[in-house]
Each structure stands twice: as structure tokens, then as C-alpha cells.
Amino acid sequence: MSSVKYIFVTGGVTSSLGKGIISASLGKLLQARGFSVTIQKFDPYINIDPGTLNPYEHGECYVTDDGAETDLDLGHYERFLDVRTTQANNVTTGRIYNNVITKERQGEYLGKTVQVVPHITDEIKRNIFLLGESGQYDFIITEIGGSVGDIESLPFVEAVRQVRWDLGANHSMVIHLTLIPYLKAAKELKTKPTQHSVKELLSYGIQPDILVCRTELPLSMEIRKKLALFCNVNVNSVIEAIDADTIYDVPLLMKKEKLDERVLAKLKLATKHEPELEQWKTFLGKLKNPVNEVNIGLVGKYVSLPDAYKSIAEAFIHAGSQNDCKVNVRWISSEDISKETVQSIFESLDAVLVAPGFGERGLEGKIAGIRYVRENKIPFLGICLGMQMAVVEFARHELKMDASTTELNPKTKHPVIDLMEEQKKITNKGGTMRLGSYTCKLKKGSKANHIYGDTVIHERHRHRYEFNNKYLEQFEEAGMKAVGINPDSGLVEVVELKDHPWFIGVQYHPELRSTALNPHPLFVKFVEAAMEYKKNLNR
């Protein structure tokens, strides 16, 4: 029998309780005890991946080094554990059914009737075990998306039941995350929703080993005993998950509740040593006790749902902690920016980041905002579409071109940003962009070179459009330098402005590589530049 231990995290009562944060926090505690851990997410929606989903539907689409478009929870896993995830860490119902139908078309089932059980559940189980077969991990934590009782989650829950039976005792366990609501009128916490959720799980043949209870108020021993009695768990396996100031508090709160100890006891494992969390505590201490403060504008088209830019927001937290600085992110809709409004929106900011995105909506607002920060020497970071709009703005106002991106205007006279040649023949939208980690060579002596401390870097991409190299010479002569180039394709990856204190545009997504204990250098130096700008203005 495999020595890998499998932990399943399910949710009940309502979605968005924080299964991803609890999974990442448990993973962090086990990792801090010396175990090797990875986390995977099983999503019940029928999309093959979230790549074609509007960010308002599902938040940010997180991209891994190997080019998988995944759920934003994988970002939490990487930011907490500092362990890279892959295509195998995120599986959807769509991918499961796609794999099964492909096998059926190829005749792999030898004429059998293809059914949810055993064929769909077998494919889910195959994906559950995939990471464990690599021999790299002591623990595989599997988060099951959605809530117990959802129709679309049923095959996953059934697969978990089978896996537990297949593995035998002490090789797997289930943690059920649930809600203990506080009724203001009755002035008490209510356990009934949790009892019903566990009853639902039991009806599918799964007895949870540990209950993690989301709550606004502390759980009394009386409530813990009641939950233990009605949900068939030990009283010390009822874990309180009280609302925290920051998600990065959760590993310490879970340690205080002894979640990791309960897991190890249930799986009959000896504790290697107490969790080594000094670095984490230092990060948290600096995060909570900043000595500086800056206001940074984040310009995008999905700002009414901050989860659409989750990795950027978290990268600012990491970089702020590193700089002993509180970063106040001002969420600015690019549709609100015009020549008339730009000064009133931007004059109180210490730096501006123009975020990634797709489509033409809000592009002119981004261009107006970038012109303002360029001309007023405000620190600027453009990511992906943000870099592309910086190129368009510079072409229009410095090179006096009637320029645009072909995404905004396919018939533009000067397509300074254009669709990549290999993209022009593509009709399918899902998984067809330039995705994953690519090499970038930085020019010696450039600002980017100093920031990274290296000339060769690797960053993650997610885009279809690129800087049009036909115009490269004109841009360089006018002062916008291409300081980062992909050595294989010659495509521009990083641009800098010659006569500006801090103006950088990158074609890739640096936010995807920032973690709590390893903040991304671009964000660290960007926050530093904002602090310097504020200091020079004496405000």
C-alpha cells in the first residue's frame, strides 16, 4: 500500500467558506513539520478549465508554469506552500467527461455501456492518485469544489468514498468545512446547518473525521460537544475557524486549534517535530506593523470583483510586508477614466498599476491613465494588456502615430500591438493562448536587470497579442526601450522608459510567482518606488 496519505476537504451549508485557505493552511503546517505536501482542486463545473470564464463568474484564472489555466485556489496553494503546481493540480468535471468520452470514442471500454459509476468515478480516482504516484509527496490534500448536496459534486463525493475504501484505514481522511451561523435576534450560534450538512455527507457513505467550523464568534465547549455528539466526531476534532484579519493568520489559528496534530493522530503518524513557522511569523509581524503607507491605483475593467485580480492584490501584500509598508490598493475602473477625470482620480496616488485583461472595453481609459502617469513621472507598472496599452499610448502621443492594438481596432493604420502569427489561424478559445513559463533575456544595466539581479528570467504568460517588432526601432529611438526579449522568438517581454524614474511594462504575469515568503522582486521594487515618490512629495 502507498505510503502517501490522502486528505479530502469538503464543504457544506454554503460555498465560499474558505476550503482553499483551510487546505493551504493545513498544508503549510504539515510542510512546517518537515512533510512534503501538495494540494489539488477538483471543480464540479463542466468547463474544461476556467480559461474561457469571465472573471466575474469565477474570479482570476491562475496559470501554472506548465501552461494550465486553473482555479484561483491554486494561487493560494502556491503562495502558502511555495511549491509549484501543475495541470494535475486542478481537474474539472469537464476534463473528466472529456477524457472518458475520448476513451469511449477510441474503443477503450470494449463496447461496455459507459456510466457515471464506474467510468466517471474511475477517471476521478485516476486523477486523485496521479500526484501521489510521483513519489514526491507525503501528503496529497484534495479540495472538492462546491458544497455537499450539489448535483454536480456527487460523482466526486462518490469517488472519495471509493478511494477511502480502496486505501484502507490510516491512509486517508475527510475534513468537512461547514458554517456555524450567528443569529443576531436569538443572540446565539446555531449548529443545525452543520448537522444537516454532515447528515447529507453520511447519506453518501462518508463519515467526516474532522469538522472545521467557520464562525464569527468563538465556539464554546458546549457547542463543540453538541457537534461531536450529533456528527459522530471526537470533541477535539471539532475545529474552530474564526474570521481572521488576514488569510495569512489562518495557519497560526489552525495550529492553535491543533488541526495538524489531529490529522497526524487520525492517520497514525508520528510528529516529526513542532512546526517551524518563524519566517511566517516574521512576515506576519511586518505585515501587521507597517512603518510606511502608500496608495497604489489598480486600473482594470473587473475591479468590482477584486478576486479577478487576486494574485496582484496578494503580491502587493507580500511586497508591502517586505518593505514594512501598508499598501492601500485603490480599485479604479478603467471605464471611469477620461481626459477630464484622470487628474482627480490619479493626483492622490503614489503609483499606478494597469492590470491585465481582454477585450476593448475600458482600453481608452487605460491609455488616458498611462499618459497621465508617464507625463507626471508617477511610478508605473503595466502587466500584459497594461504593457500593451503603454506601448499604444507612447506611439500615439510621442511618435504621433494613429496607433492601436488590433484587439481594439483590427483596421488600425499602425498596429503596434498585433495578434501573434500562429494565433491568426486559431478558432477555439480555450487553452490556445501563449500559456505558461517562458524564458526572457534582460539587457545588462536595465532597471529590470537590476531588479531581478539576473539577465535570464522565467515568467508565466497568458495572452494572444504581442508587441509588433516592425516598430521596435522607432520606439527605441524615441526612448521606450525593449529591455527584455524572448530568446527563441525575439518577442518583446519588457519595456522601460528612458526618461522616467520608474516606468516598466511586462508582457508576462509576475504576480503569479509571488509568494508570502518570496515576494516578487518587481512588486517589491514597485512598492519601494511608490514610497520614494511619496517621500519626495512630502505627503
C-alpha distance (Angstrom), angle and dihedral (degrees) to the residues before:
residue distance angle dihedral
M1 . . .
S2 3.81 . .
S3 3.80 116.0 .
V4 3.81 90.2 -142.4
K5 3.80 114.0 108.7
Y6 3.82 118.4 -141.0
I7 3.81 120.7 -149.5
F8 3.81 119.0 -172.0
V9 3.80 121.3 -159.4
T10 3.81 115.9 -159.6
G11 3.79 130.1 175.9
G12 3.77 134.9 -142.4
V13 3.83 143.5 -173.9
T14 3.81 95.1 23.0
S15 3.78 141.9 3.4
S16 3.83 124.3 -110.8
L17 3.81 93.8 46.1
G18 3.79 91.2 132.8
K19 3.81 106.6 -97.2
G20 3.79 88.3 154.6
I21 3.81 93.3 54.0
I22 3.81 92.8 45.6
S23 3.83 90.4 48.3
A24 3.82 91.2 48.2
S25 3.82 92.2 45.8
L26 3.81 93.1 50.2
G27 3.80 88.9 46.3
K28 3.81 89.7 51.7
L29 3.82 92.3 51.4
L30 3.81 93.2 48.6
Q31 3.80 90.2 45.9
A32 3.82 89.7 49.7
R33 3.81 87.6 55.4
G34 3.80 90.3 58.1
F35 3.82 100.6 -95.6
S36 3.80 124.9 131.4
V37 3.81 110.0 -121.1
T38 3.79 140.0 179.4
I39 3.80 130.7 175.8
Q40 3.79 129.8 -146.6
K41 3.80 131.3 -167.2
F42 3.80 125.1 -144.5
D43 3.80 110.9 -162.1
P44 3.81 120.3 -163.1
Y45 3.82 98.2 -148.9
I46 3.81 120.2 109.2
N47 3.82 96.9 -128.1
I48 3.82 109.5 110.0
D49 3.83 86.6 -127.6
P50 3.83 136.3 -21.6
G51 3.83 91.5 -96.8
T52 3.81 94.4 106.0
L53 3.82 95.9 39.0
N54 3.79 121.0 110.4
P55 3.85 107.7 -115.8
Y56 3.81 88.1 -122.6
E57 3.82 87.3 63.4
H58 3.78 99.5 50.8
G59 3.80 110.3 -2.2
E60 3.78 122.1 -120.0
C61 3.80 122.5 0.0
Y62 3.80 105.1 -131.6
V63 3.81 117.8 -149.0
T64 3.81 123.9 -151.6
D65 3.82 128.7 -150.2
D66 3.80 90.8 -100.2
G67 3.80 92.1 54.7
A68 3.81 101.4 -102.0
E69 3.81 116.1 151.1
T70 3.79 102.9 -140.5
D71 3.78 147.9 167.3
L72 3.82 118.0 -71.5
D73 3.83 89.9 -116.5
L74 3.81 87.7 76.0
G75 3.78 85.6 65.2
H76 3.82 89.2 58.7
Y77 3.81 90.3 49.3
E78 3.81 92.2 53.2
R79 3.82 95.2 41.7
F80 3.81 91.7 52.5
L81 3.81 101.2 37.1
D82 3.80 101.3 29.3
V83 3.84 86.3 -139.4
R84 3.80 118.2 130.1
T85 3.80 117.3 -118.6
T86 3.82 127.6 -149.1
Q87 3.79 142.8 -163.8
A88 3.82 87.6 -74.6
N89 3.82 91.8 62.5
N90 3.82 95.5 67.4
V91 3.80 123.6 47.3
T92 3.80 127.7 170.2
T93 3.79 133.5 -163.1
G94 3.81 85.9 -112.3
R95 3.80 92.4 58.9
I96 3.82 92.3 45.2
Y97 3.82 93.3 51.9
N98 3.81 91.4 41.7
N99 3.82 90.5 54.7
V100 3.80 92.9 46.8
I101 3.83 93.9 47.2
T102 3.81 90.5 47.7
K103 3.83 90.0 52.7
E104 3.80 90.6 47.4
R105 3.83 91.6 51.8
Q106 3.81 88.8 50.5
G107 3.79 90.8 53.1
E108 3.80 95.6 -115.7
Y109 3.81 93.1 139.6
L110 3.83 92.8 59.5
G111 3.78 95.4 -128.4
K112 3.82 95.7 -50.2
T113 3.79 120.2 146.0
V114 3.83 104.6 -100.0
Q115 3.81 110.8 -131.1
V116 3.81 140.8 170.4
V117 3.80 87.9 -107.4
P118 2.99 117.7 68.2
H119 3.81 103.1 1.1
I120 3.80 102.6 46.0
T121 3.80 93.3 37.2
D122 3.82 91.0 47.2
E123 3.81 90.0 54.0
I124 3.83 90.2 49.4
K125 3.81 89.8 50.0
R126 3.80 90.9 48.9
N127 3.81 88.8 55.8
I128 3.81 92.3 45.3
F129 3.82 90.3 56.3
L130 3.82 96.7 40.2
L131 3.82 96.4 90.3
G132 3.80 92.6 41.0
E133 3.80 91.0 57.3
S134 3.82 91.2 62.2
G135 3.81 90.9 75.8
Q136 3.82 90.8 -135.8
Y137 3.79 99.3 107.4
D138 3.79 141.2 63.7
F139 3.81 92.3 -168.3
I140 3.79 133.2 32.1
I141 3.80 110.9 -167.4
T142 3.81 111.9 -162.7
E143 3.78 119.5 -164.2
I144 3.81 114.5 -158.0
G145 3.81 109.2 -149.7
G146 3.79 124.0 -134.1
S147 3.80 125.7 21.3
V148 3.80 130.8 -59.9
G149 3.80 107.1 -96.3
D150 3.82 95.4 38.0
I151 3.81 109.4 129.2
E152 3.80 92.7 -133.6
S153 3.84 93.0 52.8
L154 3.81 95.5 55.8
P155 3.84 98.5 91.8
F156 3.83 89.9 51.5
V157 3.80 92.7 49.4
E158 3.82 90.1 48.5
A159 3.82 90.0 49.6
V160 3.82 89.6 52.4
R161 3.83 89.8 51.6
Q162 3.81 90.3 52.3
V163 3.82 93.2 45.4
R164 3.80 91.1 53.6
W165 3.78 90.1 51.7
D166 3.82 92.4 45.3
L167 3.81 94.5 49.8
G168 3.77 96.9 46.1
A169 3.79 128.4 -149.2
N170 3.82 122.4 -20.5
H171 3.81 95.3 13.9
S172 3.80 100.7 87.0
M173 3.79 141.5 20.5
V174 3.81 141.3 -178.9
I175 3.79 126.2 -128.1
H176 3.80 112.9 -165.4
L177 3.80 116.9 -156.8
T178 3.75 113.8 -156.6
L179 3.80 143.4 160.7
I180 3.79 129.1 -103.5
P181 3.82 101.6 -166.1
Y182 3.81 122.0 -153.4
L183 3.81 113.8 -135.2
K184 3.78 106.5 -149.9
A185 3.81 95.0 -161.8
A186 3.83 92.6 51.3
K187 3.83 91.8 37.1
E188 3.79 92.1 -137.9
L189 3.79 144.3 103.2
K190 3.80 114.4 -111.0
T191 3.83 123.8 -141.5
K192 3.82 98.7 -176.4
P193 3.87 96.0 91.7
T194 3.81 88.9 54.3
Q195 3.81 91.9 47.3
H196 3.81 90.4 52.4
S197 3.80 91.7 46.8
V198 3.81 92.1 52.4
K199 3.82 90.0 45.2
E200 3.83 88.0 54.8
L201 3.80 90.8 50.3
L202 3.82 90.7 48.5
S203 3.80 90.0 52.5
Y204 3.84 87.0 62.5
G205 3.79 91.4 52.3
I206 3.82 98.9 -100.7
Q207 3.79 124.4 122.2
P208 3.82 110.9 -165.3
D209 3.81 114.7 -130.6
I210 3.80 96.1 -158.1
L211 3.80 132.0 24.3
V212 3.80 117.3 -150.0
C213 3.79 107.9 -165.3
R214 3.80 121.4 -157.2
T215 3.77 108.8 -147.4
E216 3.79 142.3 160.9
L217 3.81 92.7 -144.6
P218 3.83 132.5 41.0
L219 3.82 116.5 -86.1
S220 3.80 113.4 -117.4
M221 3.80 120.3 -137.9
E222 3.80 87.2 -111.5
I223 3.82 91.4 59.7
R224 3.82 91.8 44.5
K225 3.82 90.8 52.8
K226 3.79 91.2 47.7
L227 3.81 92.0 51.5
A228 3.81 91.3 45.9
L229 3.81 91.3 51.1
F230 3.80 97.4 48.0
C231 3.81 97.7 36.2
N232 3.84 99.1 45.0
V233 3.81 96.6 -120.2
N234 3.80 132.7 123.0
V235 3.77 114.0 -95.8
N236 3.81 90.6 -120.4
S237 3.82 87.8 55.5
V238 3.80 91.5 64.3
I239 3.80 101.5 96.6
E240 3.79 123.7 -164.6
A241 3.83 115.0 -136.9
I242 3.79 102.0 -174.0
D243 3.82 120.8 -173.6
A244 3.82 109.3 -84.8
D245 3.82 133.7 -151.8
T246 3.80 90.1 -124.6
I247 3.81 134.3 7.6
Y248 3.81 87.8 -119.2
D249 3.83 89.0 67.8
V250 3.81 90.9 63.2
P251 3.85 98.7 82.3
L252 3.82 89.7 55.0
L253 3.81 92.0 45.2
M254 3.81 89.7 50.4
K255 3.81 90.3 48.4
K256 3.80 89.3 52.4
E257 3.83 88.4 51.9
K258 3.86 88.5 47.9
L259 3.81 93.9 -125.2
D260 3.82 92.1 151.7
E261 3.83 91.6 48.1
R262 3.80 91.1 51.8
V263 3.82 90.7 49.5
L264 3.81 92.9 51.1
A265 3.81 91.6 46.1
K266 3.82 92.1 50.0
L267 3.80 91.1 49.9
K268 3.82 91.8 45.3
L269 3.80 93.3 -120.3
A270 3.77 126.4 147.7
T271 3.79 115.3 -124.0
K272 3.80 108.5 -110.2
H273 3.82 92.0 -152.8
E274 3.79 139.5 -47.2
P275 3.82 113.2 -62.9
E276 3.81 112.6 -83.9
L277 3.81 100.8 -135.8
E278 3.82 104.2 148.7
Q279 3.81 94.1 114.8
W280 3.80 90.1 48.1
K281 3.81 91.3 50.8
T282 3.81 90.6 48.9
F283 3.82 90.0 51.8
L284 3.81 90.8 49.0
G285 3.81 92.8 45.6
K286 3.80 91.8 54.2
L287 3.81 91.0 43.7
K288 3.79 92.6 54.2
N289 3.81 97.8 40.4
P290 3.81 106.8 46.2
V291 3.79 119.9 171.4
N292 3.83 94.7 -163.2
E293 3.79 135.0 44.7
V294 3.82 132.9 -160.0
N295 3.79 136.8 178.6
I296 3.80 114.1 -135.3
G297 3.79 122.1 -176.4
L298 3.80 117.3 -138.2
V299 3.80 107.9 -159.5
G300 3.80 116.4 -161.1
K301 3.79 144.7 127.6
Y302 3.83 97.7 -116.2
V303 3.82 98.9 49.8
S304 3.82 94.1 126.7
L305 3.83 85.2 73.4
P306 3.84 106.9 46.4
D307 3.83 89.6 -170.2
A308 3.81 86.0 73.9
Y309 3.83 86.6 72.1
K310 3.80 97.6 31.1
S311 3.81 97.6 138.1
I312 3.81 92.4 49.2
A313 3.81 91.7 50.4
E314 3.82 90.7 49.0
A315 3.83 92.3 45.9
F316 3.83 87.6 57.2
I317 3.82 89.3 52.7
H318 3.83 91.2 51.3
A319 3.81 93.1 45.6
G320 3.81 91.8 44.2
S321 3.81 91.5 54.4
Q322 3.81 90.6 49.3
N323 3.83 89.6 53.0
D324 3.83 95.7 42.1
C325 3.79 84.4 -118.9
K326 3.79 135.1 131.7
V327 3.81 108.9 -134.9
N328 3.79 112.3 -152.6
V329 3.80 105.0 -160.1
R330 3.80 111.9 -150.8
W331 3.81 108.3 -156.1
I332 3.82 107.9 -142.5
S333 3.80 123.5 -175.3
S334 3.79 109.4 -136.9
E335 3.83 87.9 -142.3
D336 3.82 89.9 65.0
I337 3.82 93.0 58.0
S338 3.79 121.0 93.0
K339 3.81 136.8 144.3
E340 3.81 87.4 -89.7
T341 3.81 98.4 48.4
V342 3.82 103.3 32.7
Q343 3.82 97.3 90.1
S344 3.80 95.3 49.4
I345 3.83 90.8 47.9
F346 3.82 97.5 44.4
E347 3.83 107.0 32.4
S348 3.83 94.5 86.8
L349 3.82 94.3 48.4
D350 3.80 125.8 103.7
A351 3.83 94.4 -160.1
V352 3.81 139.6 -3.9
L353 3.80 131.2 -138.7
V354 3.80 118.3 -166.8
A355 3.78 107.6 -152.9
P356 3.81 133.2 -140.1
G357 3.79 122.4 -97.0
F358 3.79 146.5 136.6
G359 3.79 135.5 -112.5
E360 3.78 133.8 34.2
R361 3.81 99.9 -82.0
G362 3.80 111.8 114.7
L363 3.82 96.0 3.4
E364 3.82 95.1 121.2
G365 3.81 89.1 52.1
K366 3.79 90.2 53.6
I367 3.81 90.4 50.2
A368 3.83 92.0 50.5
G369 3.82 90.5 49.1
I370 3.82 93.4 48.6
R371 3.82 91.3 50.5
Y372 3.80 89.8 54.1
V373 3.82 94.8 50.2
R374 3.81 92.0 43.9
E375 3.79 94.3 50.9
N376 3.80 94.0 41.5
K377 3.82 94.5 46.3
I378 3.82 93.8 -122.0
P379 3.86 113.8 159.5
F380 3.82 108.8 -95.7
L381 3.80 135.5 -168.6
G382 3.81 119.3 -177.8
I383 3.79 118.5 -168.4
C384 3.83 120.8 -159.8
L385 3.84 103.2 -51.8
G386 3.83 86.1 21.2
M387 3.81 89.8 60.8
Q388 3.79 91.2 45.3
M389 3.81 91.9 53.0
A390 3.83 89.7 49.3
V391 3.82 87.6 55.9
V392 3.83 92.1 48.8
E393 3.82 92.0 47.1
F394 3.81 92.1 50.3
A395 3.81 91.8 47.8
R396 3.80 92.2 51.2
H397 3.80 100.3 44.6
E398 3.79 104.4 27.4
L399 3.82 103.5 28.4
K400 3.84 91.4 34.3
M401 3.79 92.1 -133.7
D402 3.79 126.9 151.7
A403 3.81 84.7 -125.0
S404 3.79 135.6 162.8
T405 3.76 143.9 145.0
T406 3.80 115.7 -89.2
E407 3.82 85.8 -127.0
L408 3.83 87.7 68.6
N409 3.81 99.2 30.0
P410 3.84 117.6 14.0
K411 3.84 90.0 -171.5
T412 3.81 98.1 49.7
K413 3.81 115.9 144.4
H414 3.81 91.7 -133.7
P415 3.83 111.9 33.6
V416 3.82 96.3 -169.3
I417 3.82 87.5 165.6
D418 3.78 113.2 41.5
L419 3.78 141.6 169.2
M420 3.80 112.2 -88.8
E421 3.81 111.7 -104.7
E422 3.82 93.9 -117.2
Q423 3.83 89.7 50.2
K424 3.81 94.1 59.4
K425 3.81 93.8 77.0
I426 3.82 95.5 46.9
T427 3.80 119.3 107.4
N428 3.82 101.4 166.2
K429 3.82 111.4 82.0
G430 3.82 101.2 -162.0
G431 3.80 118.5 92.5
T432 3.82 94.4 -14.3
M433 3.81 102.4 110.0
R434 3.78 126.9 96.5
L435 3.79 95.3 -79.0
G436 3.80 137.2 178.7
S437 3.79 135.9 10.4
Y438 3.81 120.4 -14.9
T439 3.80 132.5 174.7
C440 3.79 120.7 -107.1
K441 3.80 125.2 -169.1
L442 3.82 114.8 -149.6
K443 3.79 124.1 -151.2
K444 3.79 113.1 -113.4
G445 3.79 112.7 -107.6
S446 3.81 94.4 21.4
K447 3.80 120.5 129.2
A448 3.82 89.4 -114.0
N449 3.81 89.9 52.9
H450 3.83 90.7 53.5
I451 3.81 91.8 45.8
Y452 3.81 94.4 51.6
G453 3.80 95.5 35.2
D454 3.81 87.9 -139.5
T455 3.79 141.3 77.3
V456 3.82 97.4 -140.2
I457 3.80 119.4 54.3
H458 3.81 136.7 165.4
E459 3.80 121.4 -140.0
R460 3.81 137.6 168.5
H461 3.78 123.8 -105.8
R462 3.79 138.0 -160.2
H463 3.81 114.5 170.8
R464 3.80 147.4 95.7
Y465 3.80 102.1 -150.6
E466 3.82 127.6 72.4
F467 3.78 142.2 -175.2
N468 3.81 107.5 -81.8
N469 3.81 105.2 -120.8
K470 3.84 91.3 -155.5
Y471 3.80 86.3 80.0
L472 3.81 98.1 41.9
E473 3.80 96.9 103.4
Q474 3.83 93.2 51.0
F475 3.81 92.2 50.0
E476 3.80 93.1 48.5
E477 3.82 92.4 49.6
A478 3.82 90.3 51.1
G479 3.82 93.5 51.1
M480 3.80 106.3 -94.8
K481 3.80 102.8 117.2
A482 3.80 126.5 -158.9
V483 3.82 98.5 -140.0
G484 3.81 98.6 164.3
I485 3.82 122.5 54.6
N486 3.79 132.2 175.4
P487 3.83 101.9 -120.6
D488 3.82 94.1 -147.9
S489 3.81 101.1 47.6
G490 3.82 102.8 20.4
L491 3.82 89.0 -127.7
V492 3.79 118.3 152.7
E493 3.82 113.2 -107.9
V494 3.84 104.1 168.2
V495 3.81 132.6 28.6
E496 3.80 128.3 -172.4
L497 3.78 133.3 -174.5
K498 3.76 115.0 -122.5
D499 3.83 98.4 -148.0
H500 3.78 100.8 40.4
P501 3.82 128.1 89.8
W502 3.85 94.4 -131.9
F503 3.81 120.4 -1.5
I504 3.81 116.5 142.4
G505 3.80 131.7 160.9
V506 3.79 121.9 -170.6
Q507 3.80 127.8 -168.6
Y508 3.82 91.7 -151.7
H509 3.82 133.3 64.2
P510 3.84 109.9 -103.4
E511 3.83 91.3 173.3
L512 3.82 89.8 71.6
R513 3.82 91.8 66.7
S514 3.80 98.2 47.2
T515 3.82 115.9 108.2
A516 3.78 133.7 178.6
L517 3.81 94.1 -103.4
N518 3.83 96.4 31.4
P519 3.83 108.2 42.9
H520 3.78 114.9 -166.7
P521 3.84 110.6 -98.8
L522 3.83 92.8 -134.2
F523 3.80 91.3 58.0
V524 3.82 92.7 42.3
K525 3.82 91.5 54.0
F526 3.82 92.6 40.5
V527 3.81 90.9 56.6
E528 3.81 88.3 45.2
A529 3.82 89.2 53.1
A530 3.83 90.1 50.7
M531 3.82 89.8 52.2
E532 3.82 90.4 49.7
Y533 3.82 92.0 48.3
K534 3.81 91.5 50.6
K535 3.81 91.7 47.2
N536 3.81 91.8 51.6
L537 3.80 90.1 52.5
N538 3.84 90.7 48.4
R539 3.77 92.7 -133.2
